[in-house]
Amino acid sequence: MTRDEILTFILGILKDEFEIVNPDLDANLTETYEFDSIDAIALLEYVEEFIKKPLTQEEKKRAMEIRTVNQICDFIERVVS
């Protein structure tokens, strides 16, 4: 899976499920788009479906520190490698 595929997936989920359209890839989602912890948990469920495997508790814990779209992409790249 390429970074472009990951980015396309994330941008699609943000648009379709959270009504965040064309976000700045380095903007803090919480501060800029009011993306809260409940949103983050829901996004993790989509990520698990996308990568076709469950995340470990440690991975979920690390994911909760993510703030930007680029960080989400970095996280998924690490998890699938």
C-alpha positions in Angstrom: 0.0 0.0 0.0 1.4 3.4 -1.0 1.3 6.6 0.8 -0.9 8.0 -1.9 -3.4 5.2 -1.3 -3.3 5.8 2.4 -3.8 9.6 2.0 -6.7 9.1 -0.4 -8.3 6.8 2.1 -7.8 9.2 5.0 -9.1 12.2 3.1 -12.1 10.2 1.9 -13.0 9.2 5.5 -12.5 12.7 6.8 -14.8 14.1 4.1 -17.5 11.4 4.2 -17.7 10.7 7.9 -16.4 13.9 9.6 -17.3 16.6 7.0 -13.7 17.8 6.9 -13.0 18.7 3.3 -9.5 19.4 1.9 -7.8 19.7 5.3 -4.3 21.2 5.7 -2.2 18.0 6.0 -0.1 19.5 8.8 -2.9 21.3 10.7 -3.8 20.1 14.2 -7.2 18.4 13.6 -8.4 19.0 17.1 -7.6 22.8 17.0 -8.5 23.5 13.4 -11.4 21.1 12.7 -12.7 20.3 16.2 -11.8 16.6 15.8 -12.3 15.1 19.2 -11.3 11.8 20.9 -14.6 10.2 20.0 -13.8 11.1 16.3 -10.3 9.6 16.7 -11.7 6.3 18.1 -14.1 6.1 15.1 -11.3 6.8 12.7 -9.2 4.0 14.2 -12.1 1.6 13.4 -11.9 2.7 9.8 -8.1 2.3 9.8 -8.5 -1.3 11.1 -10.9 -2.0 8.3 -8.5 -0.4 5.8 -5.4 -2.3 6.9 -7.5 -5.5 7.4 -6.2 -6.3 10.9 -6.9 -5.1 14.4 -4.6 -2.6 16.1 -2.9 -3.6 19.3 -3.6 -1.7 22.5 -0.1 -0.1 22.2 -0.8 1.0 18.7 -4.1 2.5 19.7 -2.5 4.3 22.6 0.1 5.8 20.2 -2.6 6.7 17.7 -4.3 8.8 20.3 -1.3 11.2 20.2 -1.7 11.8 16.5 -2.8 15.4 15.6 -2.4 15.8 11.8 -3.3 14.0 8.6 0.4 13.5 7.8 0.9 11.9 11.2 -2.1 9.6 10.5 -0.4 8.5 7.2 2.9 8.0 9.0 1.2 5.9 11.6 -0.5 3.6 9.0 2.7 3.2 7.1 4.5 2.0 10.2 1.7 -0.3 11.2 1.5 -2.0 7.8 5.3 -2.3 7.2 
